[in-house]
Amino acid sequence: MWVASSVALYSFNLCTLYLPNTSSGQRRILSISLRAVRKFYSRLKVIQSKHQKDQESQLVFICTHNSRRSHFGQVWAAVAAYYYGLTNLKNFSGGTDATAFNPRAVHALEEAGFVIKNSSGENPRYEVNFAEDAEPILCFSKKYDDPLNPQKNFIALMTCDEADQNCPTVFGAEYRFAIPYCDPIEADGSLEEASRYDERCQQIASEMFYLMSQVLP
């Protein structure tokens, strides 16, 4: 299984995370810029406040089709919360519409070391496993107000500009923040397809680990 091996190490302009990929026995190095650190400042304050009050934080990562970036956000936030022992932080994802969890995004997570089981159908349900003592993450495309997601008092994190613009009000959300990422769909069918998905997967991984690493006092 694939989990982080150490806390974040900081340099002047990068937050660097050293992560193992047990499938290959090698360590990955993920970095985030100070610009990304600033992006999470206000989001972090909200989660920190809830954590200090021993309140549960429910994060819902939202993009248009809940097929790529929002799933990366949900999965990596769950792994990072598990690593830092944030048991009162729950992670979900959804879209303004529903299609399917894109197989290219699924493959990027498998390349990162996750063990993923899936069902068949037009919108398969995937069980994403990352630790033997943790519940698998259920991933499939759905609208953000799906019954499996929290219906109120959650933190909406908009992972794409389109969803951010087309969904100015997220019903039930206590807070709403934009954390847009470039869509790897732009590389679909090209020679850069796999590397673009891996790049986005790693970027979101590093930023979620940074976010969770700062929740604890």
Helices and strands as residue ranges (DSSP letters): E 9-10, E 14-21, E 26-33, H 34-39, H 41-52, E 57-63, H 69-83, E 89-95, H 103-111, E 115-118, E 126-129, E 137-139, E 154-158, H 161-166, E 173-178, G 184-187, H 193-213
